């Protein structure tokens, strides 16, 4: 008889990782996050317990009480600590070990070692792999008897319609386990058109009457002219009217940010979806053919959430709140691949 895996998700956010784990057949018991905005999407879509709590205040005993309700299940502790301290987008010298979020991985390790679940997994930005706290995390797991595998993977190879590289770690006390890296090659990646090409056209500042999340931000008159002058995959350097240039474009440092105020291409994956993807001026977040930025629904779909995934009651929450939930989420396709890898390793035991 196949054994069931029961998962607890730390730093669960809006539920992307939990959704993917559940899609792989794993029983997700609960999620923990200190952001109150996560309660609704997690509880509503994942149908699991949500605990509003700072991970520093979570005890191993509390986690074990949840697992004790499923005594026959194999335990999985999963999570993604906030990645800002390790992001390459942060300027050198900012944050670092003085940032309190830097130590959240130590709290994750503490809970893993207090409970010793059979499986542990985490994901984060690639920059974490070079940090001492990550090396210490691996050493702690190995000392406790875990087989550890980690790799930086390109999520386009898993079918995500987005350029997104993530550091993924998987650990098992039952035997060797390997991080799934996907098998899709360039030329077969899922494209923007594959994911959002069939949505109802809307204007800048407009909303689809059938989907309140399919709404886009208003554009100023200047930004409207900028996007009208932009070509899919191009840059602001293509603009013939130099009056459209922003102040940052005229600085020597501005030449490094060619994608700002850019349009996506239909036939390629999207750029990395950030918490500001709904803002045309923060990256290549212009719609490929409509004169507007991405809608919230489009951002969610490009992150791999299914159509209909709800982030707020009636989707009436502020745009920046929902954008943050979407941009910070773990793409479900990654959770599904990791879950399937754990399932396969369990069958091999």
Secondary structure as UniProt FT lines:
FT   STRAND          5..10
FT   TURN            13..14
FT   HELIX           16..23
FT   TURN            24..25
FT   STRAND          27..33
FT   TURN            36..37
FT   HELIX           38..46
FT   STRAND          49..52
FT   HELIX           55..57
FT   HELIX           60..68
FT   TURN            69..72
FT   STRAND          74..79
FT   HELIX           84..86
FT   TURN            88..89
FT   TURN            92..93
FT   HELIX           96..98
FT   HELIX           100..103
FT   HELIX           104..115
FT   STRAND          119..124
FT   HELIX           126..130
FT   HELIX           132..143
FT   TURN            144..145
FT   STRAND          147..154
FT   HELIX           155..158
FT   STRAND          165..172
FT   TURN            186..187
FT   HELIX           192..196
FT   TURN            197..198
FT   TURN            204..205
FT   STRAND          207..208
FT   TURN            209..210
FT   STRAND          211..215
FT   HELIX           221..228
FT   HELIX           236..238
FT   HELIX           242..244
FT   HELIX           247..250
FT   HELIX           252..256
FT   TURN            258..261
FT   TURN            266..267
FT   TURN            275..278
FT   HELIX           280..282
FT   TURN            283..284
FT   HELIX           296..302
FT   TURN            303..304
FT   TURN            307..308
FT   HELIX           313..315
FT   HELIX           319..328
FT   HELIX           332..347
//
